[in-house]
């Protein structure tokens, strides 16, 4: 198994897998700010229950994922966390 595959084994255990996965990414249509906050809060609630939250967040920061909720953080929050970790 390659190093990349080993790093991504956590994904099969992720609480976001399944029909609720759509709340982790913005819809293809316009989303009002209040709708975005509600969707993100639902996704973050799922992240709170996830056993692989930390590897997910680490992965998203490492690959500089520009979209969605990963490890309980949105894009802006991940950028801030990455900056804090580099200081």
N, C-alpha and C positions, 0 to 999 in steps of 0.2 A: 504494500500500500504506500502511495506517495505521501510526502510530508503534507501536501495540501489536503489530501483526502483525510488524513488523520486529524488535521486541524478542524475539519468541517464535520466530524462525526457527531458533534453536539447538535447539529441541525435536526437530526432525526428525533431528538428528544424535546425540541422546542415547543412550548405551549401555543405558539402562534400558528402552528400547522393546522390546516383544515379550513372549514368554511369561514371562520372568523378572521382569516388572514387579510381580507380586504380592508379592515380598519387600520392596518399598519402602513398603508400607502395612500396618497391622495387620489381621489377619483379622477377620471378623465374629463369630467365637466367642472365648471367653476364651483368653488367651495367658499362659502362665506366664512369669515373669521370665527364666528361662534360655532359653526359646523365643524371647522377644523379642530378647534379646541376640544369639542365634545368627542370627535373621532379619536384624537390623540389620547385623551384621557381614558377612553375605553381600551385602547391598545396598551397604554401604560399599566392599566389595571391587570391585563392579562400577563404582562411582563412581570408584575409583582409576584405572581404565582409560579413563575417559570424556574425550573431547576438549573437551566443553562443560561441564565441571564448574563452573567459575567463573561463567559466565552463569546456570547453573541455581541456584546458591547465591544469587547476587545477586537473581535473580527471586523466589525463595522468601522471602528476607528483606524485599524491597520490598513484597510482597503480604501479608506476615505469615502465611505458610502454616502452619496449626496442626497438620498431620498429615504423617507419613511422613518418609522420608529424601530430602533434596534437596541436591545439591552435596556429598554425603558427610557431611552432618550431620543429626542427628535434631532433634526439636522443641526440646528443652532446649538443645542445643548451638547452634542457630540463634539462640535468644533471647539467649544469652550473647554470641555474635558480634555481634549487632545492638547490644547495650549497649556492647560494646567499641568498635565503630565510631563510636558517637555521642559517646564521650568524647574 
